[in-house]
Amino acid sequence: MNISTSGVPKDGLPAGFLYIDDVIEDCIVDAKYSGTDNFAGYRIDGYEHPLVVVTEEAARCAVKAADILRKRGYLLKFFDGYRPQRAVDHFIRWAADPADMRRKPIHYPFLEKSKVFELGYVAEKSAHTRGAAVDLTIVDAATYLEVDVGAIFDFMDPRSHVVTSAISPAQEQKRRILREAMEASGFVTYPYEWWHYNLAREPYPDTYFDFPIR
């Protein structure tokens, strides 16, 4: 994998960041927060284009995971990577607005909206903003369809937890395929979200970035 470490910004990104589909050409990018298919139901601040940005360190690890999964007949589908701080601030405003319930039936039907931070589904200080997390799933390489893992992305419910009895053995098997590949490639799981993986070694552990995704 050829990833530039020259320190020269590329495509408007700061040094050390890149677009994931530049290094995993067969991945699928479904940048949820640049559109309406997310828990808020509209584009989130900082997501100006439907792209997924990652750090060079996250890209290296993701390439390893993609190689493992490709041999098993799967491709990676990315929902999010780096997340601007302004997007996190937008989430905070969203959670504080009790009148905005447009996506409740889809993303948090059994959850009181004000508890999304308390229960760990949204973070006020996010590893995404440090460039140390990715949200993703796997698709069948022959059909490009997402596999059935028992819960959609950003479904705020115990069914989305890594350890749950609310899904079938077949759904758990698909989650395990993703989990084993990610853990073998330098990522660690996040207990409350099957789709979220953090880098085991963060490149910028004390920095919260705020450049927009363009």
ZADO-1210 file (C-alpha; in nm, 4 decimals, padded with zeros to 6 digits):
<atoms>
<atom x="00.0000" y="00.0000" z="00.0000" code="MET" pos="1"/>
<atom x="00.1365" y="00.3397" z="-00.0984" code="ASN" pos="2"/>
<atom x="00.0372" y="00.5988" z="00.1600" code="ILE" pos="3"/>
<atom x="00.2063" y="00.9370" z="00.1533" code="SER" pos="4"/>
<atom x="00.3762" y="01.0479" z="00.4728" code="THR" pos="5"/>
<atom x="00.5413" y="01.3514" z="00.3187" code="SER" pos="6"/>
<atom x="00.3381" y="01.5986" z="00.5232" code="GLY" pos="7"/>
<atom x="00.2012" y="01.7641" z="00.2083" code="VAL" pos="8"/>
<atom x="-00.1790" y="01.8052" z="00.2153" code="PRO" pos="9"/>
<atom x="-00.3591" y="01.6042" z="-00.0551" code="LYS" pos="10"/>
<atom x="-00.7045" y="01.6823" z="-00.1936" code="ASP" pos="11"/>
<atom x="-00.7563" y="01.9448" z="00.0736" code="GLY" pos="12"/>
<atom x="-00.6894" y="01.7062" z="00.3617" code="LEU" pos="13"/>
<atom x="-00.4335" y="01.7733" z="00.6339" code="PRO" pos="14"/>
<atom x="-00.1171" y="01.5680" z="00.6322" code="ALA" pos="15"/>
<atom x="-00.1765" y="01.2245" z="00.7804" code="GLY" pos="16"/>
<atom x="-00.5320" y="01.1885" z="00.6493" code="PHE" pos="17"/>
<atom x="-00.6693" y="01.0328" z="00.3306" code="LEU" pos="18"/>
<atom x="-00.9855" y="00.9002" z="00.1670" code="TYR" pos="19"/>
<atom x="-01.0404" y="00.5321" z="00.2404" code="ILE" pos="20"/>
<atom x="-01.1397" y="00.4439" z="-00.1166" code="ASP" pos="21"/>
<atom x="-00.8015" y="00.5721" z="-00.2371" code="ASP" pos="22"/>
<atom x="-00.6346" y="00.2770" z="-00.0626" code="VAL" pos="23"/>
<atom x="-00.9102" y="00.0133" z="-00.0637" code="ILE" pos="24"/>
<atom x="-01.0392" y="00.0499" z="-00.4167" code="GLU" pos="25"/>
<atom x="-01.3036" y="-00.2236" z="-00.3880" code="ASP" pos="26"/>
<atom x="-01.4558" y="-00.0976" z="-00.0655" code="CYS" pos="27"/>
<atom x="-01.8017" y="00.0575" z="-00.0611" code="ILE" pos="28"/>
<atom x="-01.8460" y="00.4061" z="00.0831" code="VAL" pos="29"/>
<atom x="-02.1844" y="00.4909" z="00.2319" code="ASP" pos="30"/>
<atom x="-02.1097" y="00.8097" z="00.4245" code="ALA" pos="31"/>
<atom x="-02.4199" y="00.8171" z="00.6422" code="LYS" pos="32"/>
<atom x="-02.3793" y="01.1603" z="00.7996" code="TYR" pos="33"/>
<atom x="-02.3524" y="01.3391" z="00.4659" code="SER" pos="34"/>
<atom x="-02.7117" y="01.2471" z="00.3826" code="GLY" pos="35"/>
<atom x="-03.0417" y="01.1661" z="00.5537" code="THR" pos="36"/>
<atom x="-03.0010" y="00.7961" z="00.6390" code="ASP" pos="37"/>
<atom x="-02.8760" y="00.8499" z="00.9927" code="ASN" pos="38"/>
<atom x="-03.0224" y="00.8897" z="01.3417" code="PHE" pos="39"/>
<atom x="-03.0822" y="01.2632" z="01.2932" code="ALA" pos="40"/>
<atom x="-03.2395" y="01.2332" z="00.9486" code="GLY" pos="41"/>
<atom x="-03.0403" y="01.5110" z="00.7803" code="TYR" pos="42"/>
<atom x="-02.6848" y="01.6070" z="00.6828" code="ARG" pos="43"/>
<atom x="-02.4609" y="01.6690" z="00.9824" code="ILE" pos="44"/>
<atom x="-02.2339" y="01.9722" z="01.0094" code="ASP" pos="45"/>
<atom x="-01.8875" y="01.9119" z="00.8659" code="GLY" pos="46"/>
<atom x="-01.9947" y="01.6446" z="00.6159" code="TYR" pos="47"/>
<atom x="-01.9900" y="01.8423" z="00.2919" code="GLU" pos="48"/>
<atom x="-01.9401" y="01.5445" z="00.0589" code="HIS" pos="49"/>
<atom x="-02.0255" y="01.1717" z="00.0861" code="PRO" pos="50"/>
<atom x="-01.6703" y="01.0611" z="00.1557" code="LEU" pos="51"/>
<atom x="-01.5004" y="00.8688" z="00.4369" code="VAL" pos="52"/>
<atom x="-01.1723" y="01.0118" z="00.5644" code="VAL" pos="53"/>
<atom x="-00.9294" y="00.8162" z="00.7818" code="VAL" pos="54"/>
<atom x="-00.5825" y="00.8596" z="00.9238" code="THR" pos="55"/>
<atom x="-00.2923" y="00.6856" z="00.7552" code="GLU" pos="56"/>
<atom x="-00.2684" y="00.4545" z="01.0564" code="GLU" pos="57"/>
<atom x="-00.6351" y="00.3573" z="01.0309" code="ALA" pos="58"/>
<atom x="-00.5944" y="00.3034" z="00.6574" code="ALA" pos="59"/>
<atom x="-00.3043" y="00.0637" z="00.7055" code="ARG" pos="60"/>
<atom x="-00.5054" y="-00.1424" z="00.9519" code="CYS" pos="61"/>
<atom x="-00.8178" y="-00.1338" z="00.7358" code="ALA" pos="62"/>
<atom x="-00.6227" y="-00.2565" z="00.4337" code="VAL" pos="63"/>
<atom x="-00.5133" y="-00.5586" z="00.6365" code="LYS" pos="64"/>
<atom x="-00.8722" y="-00.6285" z="00.7396" code="ALA" pos="65"/>
<atom x="-00.9930" y="-00.5909" z="00.3808" code="ALA" pos="66"/>
<atom x="-00.7329" y="-00.8431" z="00.2646" code="ASP" pos="67"/>
<atom x="-00.8488" y="-01.0959" z="00.5236" code="ILE" pos="68"/>
<atom x="-01.2153" y="-01.0490" z="00.4387" code="LEU" pos="69"/>
<atom x="-01.1651" y="-01.0542" z="00.0622" code="ARG" pos="70"/>
<atom x="-01.0280" y="-01.4073" z="00.0895" code="LYS" pos="71"/>
<atom x="-01.3493" y="-01.5072" z="00.2666" code="ARG" pos="72"/>
<atom x="-01.5744" y="-01.3540" z="00.0031" code="GLY" pos="73"/>
<atom x="-01.6527" y="-01.0214" z="00.1690" code="TYR" pos="74"/>
<atom x="-01.5793" y="-00.6539" z="00.1095" code="LEU" pos="75"/>
<atom x="-01.5747" y="-00.3673" z="00.3567" code="LEU" pos="76"/>
<atom x="-01.8475" y="-00.1042" z="00.3568" code="LYS" pos="77"/>
<atom x="-01.7585" y="00.2173" z="00.5404" code="PHE" pos="78"/>
<atom x="-02.0185" y="00.4376" z="00.7083" code="PHE" pos="79"/>
<atom x="-01.7853" y="00.6811" z="00.8848" code="ASP" pos="80"/>
<atom x="-01.4254" y="00.7406" z="00.9802" code="GLY" pos="81"/>
<atom x="-01.2824" y="01.0732" z="01.0865" code="TYR" pos="82"/>
<atom x="-01.5583" y="01.2958" z="01.2290" code="ARG" pos="83"/>
<atom x="-01.5206" y="01.6750" z="01.2615" code="PRO" pos="84"/>
<atom x="-01.5715" y="01.8196" z="01.6094" code="GLN" pos="85"/>
<atom x="-01.8446" y="02.0414" z="01.4648" code="ARG" pos="86"/>
<atom x="-02.0357" y="01.7211" z="01.3835" code="ALA" pos="87"/>
<atom x="-02.0100" y="01.6049" z="01.7442" code="VAL" pos="88"/>
<atom x="-02.1333" y="01.9472" z="01.8547" code="ASP" pos="89"/>
<atom x="-02.4245" y="01.9027" z="01.6140" code="HIS" pos="90"/>
<atom x="-02.5069" y="01.5672" z="01.7765" code="PHE" pos="91"/>
<atom x="-02.5139" y="01.7390" z="02.1151" code="ILE" pos="92"/>
<atom x="-02.7628" y="01.9972" z="01.9886" code="ARG" pos="93"/>
<atom x="-02.9723" y="01.7235" z="01.8300" code="TRP" pos="94"/>
<atom x="-02.9905" y="01.5260" z="02.1541" code="ALA" pos="95"/>
<atom x="-03.1037" y="01.8378" z="02.3422" code="ALA" pos="96"/>
<atom x="-03.3973" y="01.9007" z="02.1059" code="ASP" pos="97"/>
<atom x="-03.6977" y="01.6992" z="02.2327" code="PRO" pos="98"/>
<atom x="-03.9145" y="01.8121" z="01.9425" code="ALA" pos="99"/>
<atom x="-03.6981" y="01.6421" z="01.6766" code="ASP" pos="100"/>
<atom x="-03.8028" y="01.2760" z="01.6769" code="MET" pos="101"/>
<atom x="-03.8145" y="01.2128" z="01.3023" code="ARG" pos="102"/>
<atom x="-03.5872" y="00.9067" z="01.3135" code="ARG" pos="103"/>
<atom x="-03.6985" y="00.7602" z="01.6457" code="LYS" pos="104"/>
<atom x="-03.8983" y="00.4713" z="01.4901" code="PRO" pos="105"/>
<atom x="-03.5926" y="00.3627" z="01.2935" code="ILE" pos="106"/>
<atom x="-03.2878" y="00.4320" z="01.5085" code="HIS" pos="107"/>
<atom x="-03.3959" y="00.4571" z="01.8730" code="TYR" pos="108"/>
<atom x="-03.7524" y="00.3227" z="01.9095" code="PRO" pos="109"/>
<atom x="-03.7043" y="00.2013" z="02.2661" code="PHE" pos="110"/>
<atom x="-03.4692" y="00.4706" z="02.3911" code="LEU" pos="111"/>
<atom x="-03.5284" y="00.8100" z="02.5440" code="GLU" pos="112"/>
<atom x="-03.3386" y="01.0466" z="02.3163" code="LYS" pos="113"/>
<atom x="-03.1732" y="01.2394" z="02.5983" code="SER" pos="114"/>
<atom x="-02.9944" y="00.9213" z="02.7114" code="LYS" pos="115"/>
<atom x="-02.7919" y="00.8582" z="02.3946" code="VAL" pos="116"/>
<atom x="-02.4735" y="00.9945" z="02.5536" code="PHE" pos="117"/>
<atom x="-02.5291" y="00.8324" z="02.8913" code="GLU" pos="118"/>
<atom x="-02.5775" y="00.4886" z="02.7319" code="LEU" pos="119"/>
<atom x="-02.2721" y="00.5158" z="02.5087" code="GLY" pos="120"/>
<atom x="-02.4330" y="00.5397" z="02.1657" code="TYR" pos="121"/>
<atom x="-02.2997" y="00.8909" z="02.0997" code="VAL" pos="122"/>
<atom x="-01.9858" y="01.0437" z="02.2543" code="ALA" pos="123"/>
<atom x="-01.9200" y="01.4060" z="02.3460" code="GLU" pos="124"/>
<atom x="-01.5472" y="01.3301" z="02.3102" code="LYS" pos="125"/>
<atom x="-01.5224" y="01.0960" z="02.0164" code="SER" pos="126"/>
<atom x="-01.2421" y="00.8700" z="01.8982" code="ALA" pos="127"/>
<atom x="-01.3713" y="00.9472" z="01.5490" code="HIS" pos="128"/>
<atom x="-01.2691" y="01.3100" z="01.5950" code="THR" pos="129"/>
<atom x="-00.9197" y="01.1978" z="01.6944" code="ARG" pos="130"/>
<atom x="-00.9002" y="00.9976" z="01.3708" code="GLY" pos="131"/>
<atom x="-00.8925" y="00.6751" z="01.5692" code="ALA" pos="132"/>
<atom x="-01.2214" y="00.5031" z="01.4800" code="ALA" pos="133"/>
<atom x="-01.4158" y="00.3636" z="01.1877" code="VAL" pos="134"/>
<atom x="-01.7785" y="00.2561" z="01.1470" code="ASP" pos="135"/>
<atom x="-01.8292" y="-00.0222" z="00.8968" code="LEU" pos="136"/>
<atom x="-01.9827" y="-00.3542" z="00.7990" code="THR" pos="137"/>
<atom x="-01.9232" y="-00.6267" z="00.5417" code="ILE" pos="138"/>
<atom x="-02.0973" y="-00.7002" z="00.2134" code="VAL" pos="139"/>
<atom x="-02.1090" y="-01.0142" z="00.0034" code="ASP" pos="140"/>
<atom x="-01.8421" y="-00.9694" z="-00.2642" code="ALA" pos="141"/>
<atom x="-02.0607" y="-01.1402" z="-00.5250" code="ALA" pos="142"/>
<atom x="-02.3780" y="-00.9366" z="-00.4685" code="THR" pos="143"/>
<atom x="-02.2526" y="-00.6193" z="-00.2935" code="TYR" pos="144"/>
<atom x="-02.5367" y="-00.6615" z="-00.0452" code="LEU" pos="145"/>
<atom x="-02.4850" y="-00.6048" z="00.3251" code="GLU" pos="146"/>
<atom x="-02.4869" y="-00.9222" z="00.5302" code="VAL" pos="147"/>
<atom x="-02.7548" y="-00.9656" z="00.7957" code="ASP" pos="148"/>
<atom x="-02.6032" y="-00.8836" z="01.1344" code="VAL" pos="149"/>
<atom x="-02.9290" y="-00.8340" z="01.3203" code="GLY" pos="150"/>
<atom x="-02.9330" y="-00.4547" z="01.3529" code="ALA" pos="151"/>
<atom x="-02.8817" y="-00.1599" z="01.1215" code="ILE" pos="152"/>
<atom x="-02.6021" y="00.0922" z="01.1617" code="PHE" pos="153"/>
<atom x="-02.6682" y="00.3404" z="01.4445" code="ASP" pos="154"/>
<atom x="-02.9523" y="00.1335" z="01.5909" code="PHE" pos="155"/>
<atom x="-02.9423" y="00.2484" z="01.9534" code="MET" pos="156"/>
<atom x="-03.0497" y="-00.0636" z="02.1362" code="ASP" pos="157"/>
<atom x="-02.8914" y="-00.3576" z="02.3226" code="PRO" pos="158"/>
<atom x="-02.9348" y="-00.5572" z="02.0020" code="ARG" pos="159"/>
<atom x="-02.6414" y="-00.3553" z="01.8664" code="SER" pos="160"/>
<atom x="-02.4100" y="-00.4497" z="02.1542" code="HIS" pos="161"/>
<atom x="-02.1153" y="-00.6734" z="02.0764" code="VAL" pos="162"/>
<atom x="-02.2387" y="-00.9208" z="02.3380" code="VAL" pos="163"/>
<atom x="-02.6119" y="-00.9763" z="02.2967" code="THR" pos="164"/>
<atom x="-02.8593" y="-01.2623" z="02.3025" code="SER" pos="165"/>
<atom x="-03.1049" y="-01.0707" z="02.0838" code="ALA" pos="166"/>
<atom x="-02.9711" y="-01.1906" z="01.7479" code="ILE" pos="167"/>
<atom x="-02.9613" y="-01.5286" z="01.5768" code="SER" pos="168"/>
<atom x="-02.6541" y="-01.7551" z="01.5589" code="PRO" pos="169"/>
<atom x="-02.6263" y="-01.6805" z="01.1863" code="ALA" pos="170"/>
<atom x="-02.6275" y="-01.3053" z="01.2521" code="GLN" pos="171"/>
<atom x="-02.3691" y="-01.3448" z="01.5271" code="GLU" pos="172"/>
<atom x="-02.1509" y="-01.5467" z="01.2910" code="GLN" pos="173"/>
<atom x="-02.1454" y="-01.2603" z="01.0412" code="LYS" pos="174"/>
<atom x="-02.0548" y="-01.0142" z="01.3147" code="ARG" pos="175"/>
<atom x="-01.7784" y="-01.2485" z="01.4234" code="ARG" pos="176"/>
<atom x="-01.6328" y="-01.2602" z="01.0715" code="ILE" pos="177"/>
<atom x="-01.5998" y="-00.8815" z="01.0748" code="LEU" pos="178"/>
<atom x="-01.4788" y="-00.8704" z="01.4335" code="ARG" pos="179"/>
<atom x="-01.2062" y="-01.1303" z="01.3854" code="GLU" pos="180"/>
<atom x="-01.0703" y="-00.9541" z="01.0787" code="ALA" pos="181"/>
<atom x="-01.0695" y="-00.6145" z="01.2483" code="MET" pos="182"/>
<atom x="-00.9104" y="-00.7400" z="01.5695" code="GLU" pos="183"/>
<atom x="-00.6422" y="-00.9203" z="01.3700" code="ALA" pos="184"/>
<atom x="-00.5600" y="-00.5937" z="01.1935" code="SER" pos="185"/>
<atom x="-00.5020" y="-00.3498" z="01.4797" code="GLY" pos="186"/>
<atom x="-00.8540" y="-00.2524" z="01.5852" code="PHE" pos="187"/>
<atom x="-01.0458" y="-00.3135" z="01.9070" code="VAL" pos="188"/>
<atom x="-01.4208" y="-00.3496" z="01.9511" code="THR" pos="189"/>
<atom x="-01.6531" y="-00.1000" z="02.1153" code="TYR" pos="190"/>
<atom x="-01.8956" y="-00.2835" z="02.3471" code="PRO" pos="191"/>
<atom x="-02.2114" y="-00.0922" z="02.2562" code="TYR" pos="192"/>
<atom x="-02.1900" y="-00.0877" z="01.8756" code="GLU" pos="193"/>
<atom x="-02.1147" y="-00.3848" z="01.6505" code="TRP" pos="194"/>
<atom x="-02.0078" y="-00.1493" z="01.3652" code="TRP" pos="195"/>
<atom x="-01.7608" y="00.0679" z="01.5611" code="HIS" pos="196"/>
<atom x="-01.3901" y="-00.0140" z="01.5881" code="TYR" pos="197"/>
<atom x="-01.1145" y="00.1878" z="01.7525" code="ASN" pos="198"/>
<atom x="-00.7470" y="00.1762" z="01.6680" code="LEU" pos="199"/>
<atom x="-00.5513" y="-00.0099" z="01.9331" code="ALA" pos="200"/>
<atom x="-00.2798" y="00.2533" z="01.8915" code="ARG" pos="201"/>
<atom x="-00.4082" y="00.6045" z="01.8328" code="GLU" pos="202"/>
<atom x="-00.1927" y="00.8375" z="01.6225" code="PRO" pos="203"/>
<atom x="-00.3368" y="01.1560" z="01.7784" code="TYR" pos="204"/>
<atom x="-00.4655" y="01.0608" z="02.1247" code="PRO" pos="205"/>
<atom x="-00.4874" y="01.4189" z="02.2525" code="ASP" pos="206"/>
<atom x="-00.6100" y="01.5996" z="01.9399" code="THR" pos="207"/>
<atom x="-00.9695" y="01.6632" z="01.8347" code="TYR" pos="208"/>
<atom x="-00.9762" y="01.7739" z="01.4709" code="PHE" pos="209"/>
<atom x="-01.2390" y="01.9948" z="01.3099" code="ASP" pos="210"/>
<atom x="-01.1622" y="02.0208" z="00.9390" code="PHE" pos="211"/>
<atom x="-01.4691" y="01.9527" z="00.7190" code="PRO" pos="212"/>
<atom x="-01.4973" y="01.6542" z="00.4861" code="ILE" pos="213"/>
<atom x="-01.4909" y="01.7909" z="00.1315" code="ARG" pos="214"/>
</atoms>
